[in-house]
Amino acid sequence: MKAIVYHRYGSPDVLKCEEIEKPAAGDDEVLIKVRAASVNPADAHLMKGRPYIGRLVFGLRKPKLTRPGFDVAGQVEAVGRNATQFKPGDEVFGSCRGAFAEYACASESALVMKPDNVTFEQAASVPVAAYTALQGLRDKGKIQPGQKVLINGAAGGVGTFTVQIAKWFGADVTGVCSTRNVNMVRSIGADQVIDYTQQDFTQGTQRYDLIFDLVSNHSLLACRRVLKPKGIYLGAGVGPGSTPSMIGLLARWIAALVLSRLVGQKFVMFMAKRSQEDLTIMHELMQAGKVTTVIDRRYRLSEVPEAMRYLEEGHARGKVVITLE
């Protein structure tokens, strides 16, 4: 089968489309015939081996994980002997390792059925972005109906889900994005939209119960100015257009911890976790038409390097999808 592989850290040039052996499902796994996958900032960071401390886990001199891609949607081809939730032919979506390939194996606990009214491309766009949006708002942000929520980076892959999920929770949503994305962010439910090329949200007069920062282009002190006295600032990961340093990441995490102890507001940095329960929630929201996927560009399997380059520019509107249909 064809798959994207890389054997050294570096730019998207290290990604190669090669012929490799088709995998076999483990006891608790299913083998998926991949119909679509999506690109995430985590793919780019692992490809580059940044931040460097991550190489202690993923390989010091060369990567241990040579198959990129986490988000997947496709048809079940075969099931392991202990797998009972799915059968061959089922259309599923969720998380796996090595999604940029014609076939991939995934734990059955990392998958759910694809809604009938959603395409494979739309379903493949969901997992990592939706985990981040849903877990951030619900678990870390403690979002409540009627709260004022600002989403910095509202037009990106995570941001477009965050806007819609925040509206589902009943919040009053302000999205921050560039000029070309204002209408799109408004169309997916934002009550107010701030064009960051015209206005700095940290200099405004509005105060927010929750700031969900997906860009990290303002200091925590600047964001604190527009938080309510008991408000929560939530930072999630590192954007696709940045090259994180360990010192920079640690400094922001430490600053968040210190500020939370000194002031009434909370500053929380987090990374989302895989959750079949949350995938099920997204299945229901998409089936009911309450959440829709925003797809910017589609690439073929052989074009994954180009897709990664585009994502790294940091201006993708919604999700970047790899299609094998």
Secondary structure, 3 states (H helix, E strand, C coil): CEEEECCCCCCHHHCEEEECCCCCCCCCEEEEEEEEEEECHHHHHHHHCCCHHHHHHHCCCCCCCCCCCCEEEEEEEEECCCCCCCCCCCEEEEECCCCCECEEEEEHHHEEECCCCCCHHHHHCCHHHHHHHHHHHHHHCCCCCCCEEEEECCCEHHHHHHHHHHHHCCCEEEEEECHHHHHHHHHCCCCEEEECCCCCHHHCCCCEEEEEECCCCCCHHHHHCCEEEEEEEEEECCCCCCCCCHHHHHHHHHHHHHHHHHCCCEEEEECCCCCHHHHHHHHHHHHCCCCCCCEEEEECHHHHHHHHHHHHCCCCCEEEEEECC
